[in-house]
Amino acid sequence: MLNHKTLFLIGNVILGLALSLFFIPPFWANLGGWAMVIWMALVSVGVYLITRDKGPKSTMPD
């Protein structure tokens, strides 16, 4: 299984890819509405991987 830091980095790479696809006009022109679906899927996977990393456990009592 991948560790938390690796998942965090993969999530950031996916978000970077989604951001770069957002600014490529031919991508949007050729795919139309499906481009938005692909973009939303990439962003949701990236955010999920980033937020999955909760960091080290707290040593403070509840």
N, C-alpha and C positions, 0 to 999 in steps of 0.2 A: 504494500500500500504506500502511496505517496505521502510524504510528510507535509506538515502545514505550510512550511516556507515554499515548497515546490508548488503546492496548490495556489498559494497567493501569487506567485510569479506567473503561473499559467493563466490565472484569472486576469492579471494585468496585461498580459500579451493579447489575450482574446479581446479585452476592452480596447486596446490600441488598434487591433485589426478592425474592430467595429467602427472606431472613430475614423480610421483611414478610408474605409468603404463609404462612410457617410459623405465624404468630400470628393468622390469620384463620379463626375456627371455621367459618363457612359454606362456605369454600373446601374444607375437609376433609370437611365433612358431605355436600356435594353430589357430590364426586368420589370419595370413598372412597380406595381403594388407588392410583388413578391420580394422586391429589394427591401421594403420596410419589414416584412415578415422575417427575412434573414437577419436584418440588422437587430430587430427586437430579440430574436433568439440568441444571437451572439452576446448582446448586452446582458440578457438574463443569466446566461451561463457564466459569463465573466463575473458578474456581481455575486452570484451564488458561490463561486469558488473563492472570491475574496472574503465574503462574510463567513464562510465556513471555517476560516482560520480564526479561532477565538484567542489564540495566544496562550501563554503559560497559565496554569491554574493559579488562582489566588491562594495565598497562605493565610489570609485574614479570616477569622471566624465569622460566620453569618450572624 
